[in-house]
Amino acid sequence: MRKVVVKVGNVEIGHDGEIIIQTMCNTPTADIEATYKQCKSLYSKGAQIIRVTTQGPKEVKSLQQIKDMLLKDGISVPLVADVHFSYNVAHLAAKVAHKVRINPGNFAKDHKTARKEFSNLVTICKEHGTSIRIGVNHGSLGEHNTQKYGNTPEGMAEVAFEWIKMAQEFDFDQIIISLKASNPLVMTKAYRILYDKMLDDGILYPLHLGVTEAGNGEEGRIKSALGLATLLKDGIGSTIRVSLTEPPENELPVARIIADYFSGNPKMVKSNLPKDYFCNSYQEFIIKAACDYGPLLLDKELDDISIKAYINGAEVGKEQMERFVDNLMQGARRRFTKPEYIACPGCGRTLYNLEEVFKQVKERTSHLVGYNIAVMGCIVNGPGEMADADYGYVGEGKGKVSIYRGKTPVYRSVPQDEAIDKLLELIEQDARNRVFLPRNG
Ligand code: SF4
């Protein structure tokens, strides 16, 4: 068995027992000053790799400047260009960034072009020492791939494997693979299938793990922790990103607790399942308990949990503990007591105050148990990435919002201050007309 170690700038990914943590800027990359400042802040809070939105040639130039400014400060944190919908931009970015993230679902309009342009990208990456993340997303597998393999965890793994084979054909091994989904069941299944395929094939490439669009607050942390832990406990995964609809700085302590929990000997954790937690913060408790119990609930090895927790010596109260258990059960898709939310973390494409709007949407839709509601930052990737949402609030930019039923935009260009009302109106109208009814969970 060959285990590939991938170099991303001065960081190596793929060493046994080591988990690298990363995050992504939510500033527009063309705003060089803001992105530079955010990179510095994220680096100081422990980000080992930072990704930035790279929509076009302008952002590639900004990325070069940001990289230079950071280097002047003595910060050589690896920078990753996040590229969608343009192999030309990927080619340009590969000369500047330490790693380029591409999405097989939107890299090129047809498979023949994708092959040719991926080969060209590999040539540039070899020349510049740049690595590539083959970033498959459940919500944006692309038409070609969905038709060929199905929009399923198996399909996601097949797509990734096809691109691994292409990279091998082009004699390039500096690739990292991700198979993200907002549903931890879909995500964990996809990674497990791909991991087994790589084992059978004899070459293990590093896996970048993430539960995408996990939302915010306690739910977002729990959903992320349990999804990541389900894989990390079995030694699957070399780098993680916790995506929260919050300032990216908030992702890092969460990712750090998870990474530290599983670094070294991952299999130890499962055999020492704790009943009582003694932690320094509530956040530490929920993440560690989600890491311990989440995988067992998700894999149906356990049906419920009963634990105690002490934060700096004080016991966590009954109500708070019940809320934690409810969130954990829902994150593991075992018991639904509130609506399920899909919310992107926001990035340089976001054109409105996503964090604030998401909070408002949660408040106003909290009664809609059994519904899956998405809040997405942009119209470019949002509709594709919101996967199996029943309804979606998608930012169009300039104070305008589109309201979706599934994949269909029902209302376009709704002024932002009326958009939550419109979303609720559509949901209620659909329920009355029996167009869409909530599932049982
Ligand atoms: S949906 Fe749009 S705004 Fe949200 S993270 Fe993805 S690209 Fe960024």
Boltz pocket constraint, residues with backbone or C-beta under 6 A from the ligand:
constraints:
  - pocket:
      binder: B
      contacts: [[A, 344], [A, 345], [A, 346], [A, 347], [A, 348], [A, 349], [A, 350], [A, 376], [A, 377], [A, 378], [A, 379], [A, 380], [A, 381], [A, 382], [A, 385]]
      max_distance: 6.0
